[in-house]
Amino acid sequence: MTTTNVPADSLDILAREVAKILNVETVTTDAGIGELGIDSLNIVEMIVFCEQLYGSIDPEALNITQYTTLQQLDTQLRHQQQAA
């Protein structure tokens, strides 16, 4: 796993990209991804984007459920980078 400098505003960047994926103006970062309307194809798109934003990540180590918020995902990905 390669580490990278994660931008301080990574959560905002992630939220903007998820809004783009869902073709909506904005998304809330404290709602579960299921509530946002993210499906399995959207998850794949989101993971690909996260690899660009956060650097090399281990998707299998992520705990993503329909209740996971973007805030929680951002925290998990930041911890992965710190541990790498």
Sine and cosine of phi, psi and omega as CSV:
sin_phi,cos_phi,sin_psi,cos_psi,sin_omega,cos_omega
0.00,0.00,0.76,-0.65,0.01,-1.00
-0.99,-0.14,0.71,-0.70,0.03,-1.00
-1.00,0.05,0.38,-0.92,0.02,-1.00
-0.57,-0.82,0.31,-0.95,0.09,-1.00
-0.99,0.15,0.92,-0.40,-0.01,-1.00
-0.99,0.11,0.77,-0.63,0.01,-1.00
-0.86,0.50,0.56,-0.83,0.01,-1.00
-0.87,0.49,-0.50,0.87,-0.02,-1.00
-0.99,-0.16,0.53,0.85,-0.06,-1.00
-0.85,0.53,-0.59,0.81,0.01,-1.00
-0.90,0.44,-0.68,0.74,0.04,-1.00
-0.90,0.43,-0.66,0.75,0.02,-1.00
-0.89,0.45,-0.70,0.72,0.03,-1.00
-0.88,0.48,-0.70,0.71,-0.01,-1.00
-0.88,0.47,-0.65,0.76,0.03,-1.00
-0.90,0.43,-0.65,0.76,0.00,-1.00
-0.93,0.37,-0.66,0.75,0.03,-1.00
-0.89,0.45,-0.64,0.76,0.07,-1.00
-0.87,0.50,-0.66,0.75,0.02,-1.00
-0.90,0.43,-0.70,0.72,0.02,-1.00
-0.86,0.51,-0.65,0.76,-0.04,-1.00
-1.00,0.08,-0.07,1.00,0.00,-1.00
0.86,0.51,0.71,0.70,0.08,-1.00
-0.80,-0.61,0.24,-0.97,-0.04,-1.00
-0.95,0.32,-0.75,0.66,-0.02,-1.00
-0.57,-0.82,0.33,-0.95,0.13,-0.99
-0.75,-0.66,0.47,-0.88,0.07,-1.00
-1.00,0.06,0.60,-0.80,-0.07,-1.00
-1.00,0.01,-0.08,1.00,-0.02,-1.00
-0.93,-0.37,0.24,0.97,0.10,-0.99
-0.98,-0.20,0.52,-0.85,0.05,-1.00
-0.89,0.46,0.52,-0.85,-0.05,-1.00
-0.90,0.44,-0.47,0.89,0.09,-1.00
-0.91,0.42,-0.63,0.78,0.03,-1.00
-0.92,0.39,-0.50,0.86,0.03,-1.00
-0.96,0.28,-0.32,0.95,-0.01,-1.00
0.99,-0.13,0.29,0.96,-0.01,-1.00
-0.97,0.22,0.78,-0.62,0.04,-1.00
-0.95,-0.32,-0.08,-1.00,-0.09,-1.00
-0.89,0.45,-0.60,0.80,0.05,-1.00
-0.92,0.39,-0.65,0.76,0.04,-1.00
-0.89,0.46,-0.59,0.81,0.02,-1.00
-0.87,0.49,-0.70,0.71,0.00,-1.00
-0.88,0.48,-0.73,0.69,0.03,-1.00
-0.87,0.50,-0.65,0.76,-0.02,-1.00
-0.91,0.41,-0.67,0.74,0.01,-1.00
-0.90,0.44,-0.68,0.74,0.03,-1.00
-0.86,0.51,-0.70,0.71,0.03,-1.00
-0.90,0.43,-0.66,0.75,-0.01,-1.00
-0.87,0.48,-0.58,0.81,0.05,-1.00
-0.89,0.45,-0.57,0.82,0.04,-1.00
-0.95,0.30,-0.65,0.76,-0.07,-1.00
-0.97,0.23,-0.71,0.71,-0.12,-0.99
-0.98,-0.18,-0.14,0.99,-0.07,-1.00
1.00,-0.07,-0.23,-0.97,-0.02,-1.00
-0.89,0.46,0.82,-0.57,-0.02,-1.00
-0.82,-0.58,0.28,-0.96,0.07,-1.00
-0.94,-0.35,1.00,-0.06,-0.05,-1.00
-0.85,0.53,-0.53,0.85,-0.02,-1.00
-0.93,0.36,-0.38,0.92,0.00,-1.00
-1.00,0.08,-0.16,0.99,0.00,-1.00
-0.98,0.21,0.61,-0.79,0.07,-1.00
-0.98,-0.21,1.00,-0.01,-0.04,-1.00
-0.91,-0.42,0.86,-0.51,0.10,-0.99
-0.79,-0.62,0.03,-1.00,0.03,-1.00
-0.90,0.44,-0.30,0.96,-0.03,-1.00
-1.00,-0.10,-0.14,0.99,0.00,-1.00
-0.92,0.40,0.75,-0.66,0.03,-1.00
-1.00,-0.03,0.27,-0.96,0.07,-1.00
-0.90,0.43,-0.54,0.84,0.07,-1.00
-0.87,0.48,-0.71,0.71,0.00,-1.00
-0.92,0.40,-0.64,0.77,0.02,-1.00
-0.90,0.44,-0.70,0.72,0.04,-1.00
-0.85,0.53,-0.70,0.71,0.01,-1.00
-0.88,0.47,-0.71,0.70,0.02,-1.00
-0.86,0.51,-0.70,0.71,-0.04,-1.00
-0.93,0.37,-0.60,0.80,0.06,-1.00
-0.91,0.42,-0.64,0.77,0.03,-1.00
-0.90,0.43,-0.62,0.78,0.05,-1.00
-0.86,0.50,-0.68,0.73,-0.02,-1.00
-0.92,0.38,-0.61,0.79,0.01,-1.00
-0.93,0.36,-0.54,0.84,-0.03,-1.00
-0.98,0.18,-0.33,0.94,-0.07,-1.00
-0.96,0.28,0.00,0.00,0.00,0.00
